[in-house]
Amino acid sequence: MSNEEFRAAMSRLAAGVVLVTARDADHGPRGEDVGMTATAFMSVSLDPPLVLVSLRNGSRMDDLLAEQPLWGVSVLTEGQRQIAGRFAMKGRLSDRLLFDDLAHERGEICGAPLVKDALATLECRTEQRVEAGDHTLVIGHVLKVGLSDVVAGPLTYFRGRYRHLG
Protein backbone atom coordinates (compact mmCIF):
# COMPACT_ATOMS: atom_id res chain seq x y z
CA MET A 1 0.00 0.00 0.00
CA SER A 2 1.32 3.45 -0.89
CA ASN A 3 0.86 6.71 1.01
CA GLU A 4 -1.33 7.93 -1.86
CA GLU A 5 -3.60 4.88 -1.61
CA PHE A 6 -3.94 5.32 2.14
CA ARG A 7 -4.68 9.04 1.74
CA ALA A 8 -7.30 8.28 -0.94
CA ALA A 9 -9.01 5.72 1.30
CA MET A 10 -9.10 8.11 4.27
CA SER A 11 -10.43 10.96 2.09
CA ARG A 12 -13.61 8.92 1.75
CA LEU A 13 -14.34 9.33 5.45
CA ALA A 14 -16.37 12.51 6.00
CA ALA A 15 -15.15 14.58 8.93
CA GLY A 16 -16.36 17.61 10.82
CA VAL A 17 -14.20 20.74 10.69
CA VAL A 18 -13.03 22.66 13.75
CA LEU A 19 -10.70 25.53 14.49
CA VAL A 20 -8.28 24.74 17.32
CA THR A 21 -6.87 27.85 19.01
CA ALA A 22 -4.45 28.67 21.79
CA ARG A 23 -2.78 31.74 23.27
CA ASP A 24 1.02 31.89 23.21
CA ALA A 25 1.62 34.10 26.25
CA ASP A 26 5.41 33.97 25.79
CA HIS A 27 5.25 35.79 22.46
CA GLY A 28 5.69 39.46 23.33
CA PRO A 29 3.92 41.62 25.91
CA ARG A 30 0.39 40.87 24.66
CA GLY A 31 1.02 37.29 23.59
CA GLU A 32 -0.05 35.86 20.26
CA ASP A 33 -3.04 33.82 19.16
CA VAL A 34 -2.43 30.65 17.17
CA GLY A 35 -5.03 28.74 15.17
CA MET A 36 -5.23 25.56 13.15
CA THR A 37 -7.98 23.93 11.12
CA ALA A 38 -8.51 20.30 12.10
CA THR A 39 -10.63 17.46 10.78
CA ALA A 40 -9.09 14.80 13.05
CA PHE A 41 -11.11 15.80 16.11
CA MET A 42 -13.44 13.61 18.14
CA SER A 43 -15.22 13.03 21.42
CA VAL A 44 -13.44 10.43 23.59
CA SER A 45 -15.37 10.22 26.84
CA LEU A 46 -18.49 11.60 28.50
CA ASP A 47 -17.32 11.06 32.08
CA PRO A 48 -14.94 12.75 32.33
CA PRO A 49 -15.62 14.90 29.25
CA LEU A 50 -12.64 14.30 26.96
CA VAL A 51 -11.91 15.20 23.34
CA LEU A 52 -8.99 14.34 21.06
CA VAL A 53 -7.27 16.32 18.31
CA SER A 54 -4.49 15.01 16.08
CA LEU A 55 -1.60 17.44 15.45
CA ARG A 56 1.20 17.04 12.93
CA ASN A 57 4.49 16.59 14.79
CA GLY A 58 6.57 19.75 14.74
CA SER A 59 3.65 21.97 13.69
CA ARG A 60 3.27 25.30 15.42
CA MET A 61 0.17 24.10 17.30
CA ASP A 62 1.91 20.88 18.38
CA ASP A 63 4.86 22.87 19.72
CA LEU A 64 2.60 25.36 21.51
CA LEU A 65 0.32 22.74 23.10
CA ALA A 66 3.39 20.91 24.38
CA GLU A 67 3.95 24.01 26.58
CA GLN A 68 0.48 25.60 26.90
CA PRO A 69 -2.08 23.24 28.49
CA LEU A 70 -5.16 25.41 27.77
CA TRP A 71 -6.76 25.58 24.32
CA GLY A 72 -10.06 26.14 22.56
CA VAL A 73 -12.12 24.53 19.83
CA SER A 74 -14.76 26.12 17.60
CA VAL A 75 -17.04 23.71 15.68
CA LEU A 76 -17.48 25.47 12.34
CA THR A 77 -20.71 25.93 10.40
CA GLU A 78 -21.08 25.34 6.67
CA GLY A 79 -20.96 29.14 6.25
CA GLN A 80 -17.52 29.36 7.90
CA ARG A 81 -15.59 27.65 5.10
CA GLN A 82 -13.39 30.73 4.62
CA ILE A 83 -12.24 30.52 8.25
CA ALA A 84 -11.28 26.87 7.77
CA GLY A 85 -9.37 27.70 4.60
CA ARG A 86 -7.37 30.58 6.05
CA PHE A 87 -6.18 28.57 9.06
CA ALA A 88 -5.34 25.52 6.92
CA MET A 89 -2.62 27.40 4.99
CA LYS A 90 0.83 25.92 5.56
CA GLY A 91 4.07 27.83 6.01
CA ARG A 92 2.70 31.06 7.46
CA LEU A 93 4.92 32.99 9.84
CA SER A 94 2.24 34.44 12.08
CA ASP A 95 -1.48 34.04 12.71
CA ARG A 96 -1.94 37.62 13.95
CA LEU A 97 -3.42 38.90 10.68
CA LEU A 98 -5.69 35.86 10.38
CA PHE A 99 -7.44 36.83 13.61
CA ASP A 100 -7.65 40.59 12.87
CA ASP A 101 -10.99 40.50 11.02
CA LEU A 102 -12.32 37.29 12.56
CA ALA A 103 -15.36 37.77 14.80
CA HIS A 104 -14.39 36.01 18.00
CA GLU A 105 -14.58 36.09 21.77
CA ARG A 106 -11.87 35.15 24.20
CA GLY A 107 -12.46 31.99 26.20
CA GLU A 108 -12.94 32.72 29.90
CA ILE A 109 -10.76 29.80 30.95
CA CYS A 110 -8.36 29.16 28.06
CA GLY A 111 -7.91 32.77 26.92
CA ALA A 112 -7.88 31.57 23.30
CA PRO A 113 -10.05 33.07 20.55
CA LEU A 114 -13.36 31.24 20.03
CA VAL A 115 -15.20 31.89 16.76
CA LYS A 116 -18.48 33.78 17.12
CA ASP A 117 -21.49 31.98 15.66
CA ALA A 118 -19.70 28.62 15.59
CA LEU A 119 -22.03 25.68 16.25
CA ALA A 120 -20.30 25.04 19.56
CA THR A 121 -17.14 26.06 21.42
CA LEU A 122 -15.10 24.10 23.91
CA GLU A 123 -12.40 25.19 26.33
CA CYS A 124 -9.96 22.40 27.12
CA ARG A 125 -6.96 21.49 29.25
CA THR A 126 -4.50 18.90 27.96
CA GLU A 127 -4.68 15.66 29.92
CA GLN A 128 -2.47 13.46 27.78
CA ARG A 129 -0.27 13.53 24.68
CA VAL A 130 0.28 10.34 22.70
CA GLU A 131 2.81 10.14 19.88
CA ALA A 132 1.39 8.23 16.93
CA GLY A 133 3.54 8.08 13.81
CA ASP A 134 3.98 11.56 12.35
CA HIS A 135 1.25 13.03 14.58
CA THR A 136 0.61 13.65 18.27
CA LEU A 137 -2.82 12.86 19.69
CA VAL A 138 -3.74 15.49 22.26
CA ILE A 139 -6.48 14.46 24.68
CA GLY A 140 -8.15 17.39 26.37
CA HIS A 141 -10.46 17.61 29.38
CA VAL A 142 -13.37 19.85 28.40
CA LEU A 143 -13.71 22.57 31.03
CA LYS A 144 -16.45 24.67 29.44
CA VAL A 145 -18.85 24.39 26.52
CA GLY A 146 -20.66 27.12 24.61
CA LEU A 147 -23.65 26.35 22.40
CA SER A 148 -24.77 28.71 19.65
CA ASP A 149 -28.32 29.60 18.67
CA VAL A 150 -27.21 29.72 15.03
CA VAL A 151 -29.34 27.51 12.79
CA ALA A 152 -26.84 26.07 10.31
CA GLY A 153 -25.36 22.78 9.28
CA PRO A 154 -21.82 21.69 10.10
CA LEU A 155 -18.87 22.25 7.83
CA THR A 156 -17.55 18.88 6.70
CA TYR A 157 -14.49 17.69 4.80
CA PHE A 158 -14.80 14.88 2.23
CA ARG A 159 -12.57 13.81 -0.67
CA GLY A 160 -10.22 16.74 -0.18
CA ARG A 161 -12.89 19.47 -0.19
CA TYR A 162 -15.03 21.34 2.31
CA ARG A 163 -18.68 20.32 1.99
CA HIS A 164 -22.03 20.83 3.67
CA LEU A 165 -24.73 18.33 4.45
CA GLY A 166 -27.80 18.11 2.32
KOLGULO-219074 format. One record per residue (C-alpha): residue number from 1; residue in three letters; x, y, z. Coordinates in Angstrom, 2 decimals. Example, Ala and Ser with C-alpha at 12.3 -4.5 7.8 and 13.67 -1.06 7.14 Angstrom:
2
{1; "Ala"; {12.30; -4.50; 7.80}}
{2; "Ser"; {13.67; -1.06; 7.14}}
***
This chain:
166
{1; "Met"; {0.00; 0.00; 0.00}}
{2; "Ser"; {1.32; 3.45; -0.89}}
{3; "Asn"; {0.86; 6.71; 1.01}}
{4; "Glu"; {-1.33; 7.93; -1.86}}
{5; "Glu"; {-3.60; 4.88; -1.61}}
{6; "Phe"; {-3.94; 5.32; 2.14}}
{7; "Arg"; {-4.68; 9.04; 1.74}}
{8; "Ala"; {-7.30; 8.28; -0.94}}
{9; "Ala"; {-9.01; 5.72; 1.30}}
{10; "Met"; {-9.10; 8.11; 4.27}}
{11; "Ser"; {-10.43; 10.96; 2.09}}
{12; "Arg"; {-13.61; 8.92; 1.75}}
{13; "Leu"; {-14.34; 9.33; 5.45}}
{14; "Ala"; {-16.37; 12.51; 6.00}}
{15; "Ala"; {-15.15; 14.58; 8.93}}
{16; "Gly"; {-16.36; 17.61; 10.82}}
{17; "Val"; {-14.20; 20.74; 10.69}}
{18; "Val"; {-13.03; 22.66; 13.75}}
{19; "Leu"; {-10.70; 25.53; 14.49}}
{20; "Val"; {-8.28; 24.74; 17.32}}
{21; "Thr"; {-6.87; 27.85; 19.01}}
{22; "Ala"; {-4.45; 28.67; 21.79}}
{23; "Arg"; {-2.78; 31.74; 23.27}}
{24; "Asp"; {1.02; 31.89; 23.21}}
{25; "Ala"; {1.62; 34.10; 26.25}}
{26; "Asp"; {5.41; 33.97; 25.79}}
{27; "His"; {5.25; 35.79; 22.46}}
{28; "Gly"; {5.69; 39.46; 23.33}}
{29; "Pro"; {3.92; 41.62; 25.91}}
{30; "Arg"; {0.39; 40.87; 24.66}}
{31; "Gly"; {1.02; 37.29; 23.59}}
{32; "Glu"; {-0.05; 35.86; 20.26}}
{33; "Asp"; {-3.04; 33.82; 19.16}}
{34; "Val"; {-2.43; 30.65; 17.17}}
{35; "Gly"; {-5.03; 28.74; 15.17}}
{36; "Met"; {-5.23; 25.56; 13.15}}
{37; "Thr"; {-7.98; 23.93; 11.12}}
{38; "Ala"; {-8.51; 20.30; 12.10}}
{39; "Thr"; {-10.63; 17.46; 10.78}}
{40; "Ala"; {-9.09; 14.80; 13.05}}
{41; "Phe"; {-11.11; 15.80; 16.11}}
{42; "Met"; {-13.44; 13.61; 18.14}}
{43; "Ser"; {-15.22; 13.03; 21.42}}
{44; "Val"; {-13.44; 10.43; 23.59}}
{45; "Ser"; {-15.37; 10.22; 26.84}}
{46; "Leu"; {-18.49; 11.60; 28.50}}
{47; "Asp"; {-17.32; 11.06; 32.08}}
{48; "Pro"; {-14.94; 12.75; 32.33}}
{49; "Pro"; {-15.62; 14.90; 29.25}}
{50; "Leu"; {-12.64; 14.30; 26.96}}
{51; "Val"; {-11.91; 15.20; 23.34}}
{52; "Leu"; {-8.99; 14.34; 21.06}}
{53; "Val"; {-7.27; 16.32; 18.31}}
{54; "Ser"; {-4.49; 15.01; 16.08}}
{55; "Leu"; {-1.60; 17.44; 15.45}}
{56; "Arg"; {1.20; 17.04; 12.93}}
{57; "Asn"; {4.49; 16.59; 14.79}}
{58; "Gly"; {6.57; 19.75; 14.74}}
{59; "Ser"; {3.65; 21.97; 13.69}}
{60; "Arg"; {3.27; 25.30; 15.42}}
{61; "Met"; {0.17; 24.10; 17.30}}
{62; "Asp"; {1.91; 20.88; 18.38}}
{63; "Asp"; {4.86; 22.87; 19.72}}
{64; "Leu"; {2.60; 25.36; 21.51}}
{65; "Leu"; {0.32; 22.74; 23.10}}
{66; "Ala"; {3.39; 20.91; 24.38}}
{67; "Glu"; {3.95; 24.01; 26.58}}
{68; "Gln"; {0.48; 25.60; 26.90}}
{69; "Pro"; {-2.08; 23.24; 28.49}}
{70; "Leu"; {-5.16; 25.41; 27.77}}
{71; "Trp"; {-6.76; 25.58; 24.32}}
{72; "Gly"; {-10.06; 26.14; 22.56}}
{73; "Val"; {-12.12; 24.53; 19.83}}
{74; "Ser"; {-14.76; 26.12; 17.60}}
{75; "Val"; {-17.04; 23.71; 15.68}}
{76; "Leu"; {-17.48; 25.47; 12.34}}
{77; "Thr"; {-20.71; 25.93; 10.40}}
{78; "Glu"; {-21.08; 25.34; 6.67}}
{79; "Gly"; {-20.96; 29.14; 6.25}}
{80; "Gln"; {-17.52; 29.36; 7.90}}
{81; "Arg"; {-15.59; 27.65; 5.10}}
{82; "Gln"; {-13.39; 30.73; 4.62}}
{83; "Ile"; {-12.24; 30.52; 8.25}}
{84; "Ala"; {-11.28; 26.87; 7.77}}
{85; "Gly"; {-9.37; 27.70; 4.60}}
{86; "Arg"; {-7.37; 30.58; 6.05}}
{87; "Phe"; {-6.18; 28.57; 9.06}}
{88; "Ala"; {-5.34; 25.52; 6.92}}
{89; "Met"; {-2.62; 27.40; 4.99}}
{90; "Lys"; {0.83; 25.92; 5.56}}
{91; "Gly"; {4.07; 27.83; 6.01}}
{92; "Arg"; {2.70; 31.06; 7.46}}
{93; "Leu"; {4.92; 32.99; 9.84}}
{94; "Ser"; {2.24; 34.44; 12.08}}
{95; "Asp"; {-1.48; 34.04; 12.71}}
{96; "Arg"; {-1.94; 37.62; 13.95}}
{97; "Leu"; {-3.42; 38.90; 10.68}}
{98; "Leu"; {-5.69; 35.86; 10.38}}
{99; "Phe"; {-7.44; 36.83; 13.61}}
{100; "Asp"; {-7.65; 40.59; 12.87}}
{101; "Asp"; {-10.99; 40.50; 11.02}}
{102; "Leu"; {-12.32; 37.29; 12.56}}
{103; "Ala"; {-15.36; 37.77; 14.80}}
{104; "His"; {-14.39; 36.01; 18.00}}
{105; "Glu"; {-14.58; 36.09; 21.77}}
{106; "Arg"; {-11.87; 35.15; 24.20}}
{107; "Gly"; {-12.46; 31.99; 26.20}}
{108; "Glu"; {-12.94; 32.72; 29.90}}
{109; "Ile"; {-10.76; 29.80; 30.95}}
{110; "Cys"; {-8.36; 29.16; 28.06}}
{111; "Gly"; {-7.91; 32.77; 26.92}}
{112; "Ala"; {-7.88; 31.57; 23.30}}
{113; "Pro"; {-10.05; 33.07; 20.55}}
{114; "Leu"; {-13.36; 31.24; 20.03}}
{115; "Val"; {-15.20; 31.89; 16.76}}
{116; "Lys"; {-18.48; 33.78; 17.12}}
{117; "Asp"; {-21.49; 31.98; 15.66}}
{118; "Ala"; {-19.70; 28.62; 15.59}}
{119; "Leu"; {-22.03; 25.68; 16.25}}
{120; "Ala"; {-20.30; 25.04; 19.56}}
{121; "Thr"; {-17.14; 26.06; 21.42}}
{122; "Leu"; {-15.10; 24.10; 23.91}}
{123; "Glu"; {-12.40; 25.19; 26.33}}
{124; "Cys"; {-9.96; 22.40; 27.12}}
{125; "Arg"; {-6.96; 21.49; 29.25}}
{126; "Thr"; {-4.50; 18.90; 27.96}}
{127; "Glu"; {-4.68; 15.66; 29.92}}
{128; "Gln"; {-2.47; 13.46; 27.78}}
{129; "Arg"; {-0.27; 13.53; 24.68}}
{130; "Val"; {0.28; 10.34; 22.70}}
{131; "Glu"; {2.81; 10.14; 19.88}}
{132; "Ala"; {1.39; 8.23; 16.93}}
{133; "Gly"; {3.54; 8.08; 13.81}}
{134; "Asp"; {3.98; 11.56; 12.35}}
{135; "His"; {1.25; 13.03; 14.58}}
{136; "Thr"; {0.61; 13.65; 18.27}}
{137; "Leu"; {-2.82; 12.86; 19.69}}
{138; "Val"; {-3.74; 15.49; 22.26}}
{139; "Ile"; {-6.48; 14.46; 24.68}}
{140; "Gly"; {-8.15; 17.39; 26.37}}
{141; "His"; {-10.46; 17.61; 29.38}}
{142; "Val"; {-13.37; 19.85; 28.40}}
{143; "Leu"; {-13.71; 22.57; 31.03}}
{144; "Lys"; {-16.45; 24.67; 29.44}}
{145; "Val"; {-18.85; 24.39; 26.52}}
{146; "Gly"; {-20.66; 27.12; 24.61}}
{147; "Leu"; {-23.65; 26.35; 22.40}}
{148; "Ser"; {-24.77; 28.71; 19.65}}
{149; "Asp"; {-28.32; 29.60; 18.67}}
{150; "Val"; {-27.21; 29.72; 15.03}}
{151; "Val"; {-29.34; 27.51; 12.79}}
{152; "Ala"; {-26.84; 26.07; 10.31}}
{153; "Gly"; {-25.36; 22.78; 9.28}}
{154; "Pro"; {-21.82; 21.69; 10.10}}
{155; "Leu"; {-18.87; 22.25; 7.83}}
{156; "Thr"; {-17.55; 18.88; 6.70}}
{157; "Tyr"; {-14.49; 17.69; 4.80}}
{158; "Phe"; {-14.80; 14.88; 2.23}}
{159; "Arg"; {-12.57; 13.81; -0.67}}
{160; "Gly"; {-10.22; 16.74; -0.18}}
{161; "Arg"; {-12.89; 19.47; -0.19}}
{162; "Tyr"; {-15.03; 21.34; 2.31}}
{163; "Arg"; {-18.68; 20.32; 1.99}}
{164; "His"; {-22.03; 20.83; 3.67}}
{165; "Leu"; {-24.73; 18.33; 4.45}}
{166; "Gly"; {-27.80; 18.11; 2.32}}
***
